[in-house]
Amino acid sequence: MDIRELSERVDQLSNRVSQLEHALAAMHDQAAIPAGFPDDPPSSEYPDVMEALQRGNKIEAIKRYREHRNVGLAEAKRAVEQMEKPWR
């Protein structure tokens, strides 16, 4: 294989990985799996997130959760929504 063929193959593999990531994300959303893991610390470990929720500032709560957990927007949104469920 020459460089051009290798480059094409890398591009193909990169595209396939991207497709698989999107499919996995869609399945995750469809399954309504809660964000995080069973051993995640309780929401009381993030008083600033809870305070933002209590003030009705969900966007700030999501931002702060992302900062604490270093997670993506969708995962942080799901986690914050789980935190606010008792108030609904």
Secondary structure in CASP SS format (residue, H / E / C, confidence):
PFRMAT SS
TARGET T0000
AUTHOR 0000-0000-0000
METHOD secondary structure of the structure
MODEL  1
M C 1.00
D C 1.00
I H 1.00
R H 1.00
E H 1.00
L H 1.00
S H 1.00
E H 1.00
R H 1.00
V H 1.00
D H 1.00
Q H 1.00
L H 1.00
S H 1.00
N H 1.00
R H 1.00
V H 1.00
S H 1.00
Q H 1.00
L H 1.00
E H 1.00
H H 1.00
A H 1.00
L H 1.00
A H 1.00
A H 1.00
M H 1.00
H H 1.00
D H 1.00
Q H 1.00
A H 1.00
A C 1.00
I C 1.00
P C 1.00
A C 1.00
G C 1.00
F C 1.00
P C 1.00
D C 1.00
D C 1.00
P C 1.00
P C 1.00
S H 1.00
S H 1.00
E H 1.00
Y C 1.00
P H 1.00
D H 1.00
V H 1.00
M H 1.00
E H 1.00
A H 1.00
L H 1.00
Q H 1.00
R C 1.00
G C 1.00
N C 1.00
K H 1.00
I H 1.00
E H 1.00
A H 1.00
I H 1.00
K H 1.00
R H 1.00
Y H 1.00
R H 1.00
E H 1.00
H H 1.00
R H 1.00
N C 1.00
V C 1.00
G C 1.00
L H 1.00
A H 1.00
E H 1.00
A H 1.00
K H 1.00
R H 1.00
A H 1.00
V H 1.00
E H 1.00
Q H 1.00
M H 1.00
E H 1.00
K H 1.00
P H 1.00
W H 1.00
R C 1.00
END
